[in-house]
């Protein structure tokens, strides 16, 4: 699955700060979520889930 390449200034439904460039997302809804996938920021400092559009942002510092 391709990662969402929306511009970083586009508004995401949910923004989650993380400490790692590689994150996983399952939609956060238990049985109502989506399959667990792994996302890699690849040096951009952010990545969006292609299923639920959650945005994961690398915490500064």
C-alpha positions in Angstrom: 0.0 0.0 0.0 1.3 3.4 -0.9 1.7 6.0 1.8 -0.4 9.1 1.6 1.7 12.0 0.2 -0.6 14.8 1.3 1.3 18.0 2.0 2.3 18.5 5.7 0.1 21.6 6.0 -3.1 19.7 5.0 -5.3 19.2 8.0 -5.4 15.6 9.3 -8.3 14.2 11.4 -5.9 13.1 14.2 -2.2 14.0 14.8 -0.1 11.8 17.0 3.4 12.7 18.1 5.9 9.8 18.1 9.5 9.2 18.9 10.4 6.9 16.0 10.3 7.3 12.2 8.8 3.9 11.9 5.3 3.6 13.4 2.3 1.2 13.2 -1.3 2.0 12.9 -4.4 -0.1 13.3 -7.0 2.6 13.3 -7.3 2.6 17.0 -10.8 1.3 16.9 -10.3 -2.3 18.0 -12.6 -4.5 15.9 -13.7 -1.3 14.1 -10.2 -0.3 13.1 -8.2 -1.6 10.1 -5.4 -4.1 9.6 -2.2 -3.2 11.4 0.2 -1.6 9.0 3.8 -0.2 9.4 4.7 3.3 8.1 8.1 4.8 7.5 8.6 8.6 7.6 11.8 8.3 5.5 13.3 11.5 6.9 10.2 13.7 6.2 9.3 14.0 9.9 5.7 12.9 9.3 3.6 10.2 7.6 -0.1 9.6 7.2 -2.0 6.3 7.4 -3.6 5.4 4.0 -6.5 3.8 5.8 -7.6 6.3 8.4 -5.6 9.4 7.6 -4.1 9.6 11.0 -0.9 11.7 10.8 2.1 10.6 12.8 4.6 13.5 13.5 8.1 13.0 14.8 8.5 14.7 18.1 11.1 17.5 18.1 14.1 17.2 20.3 
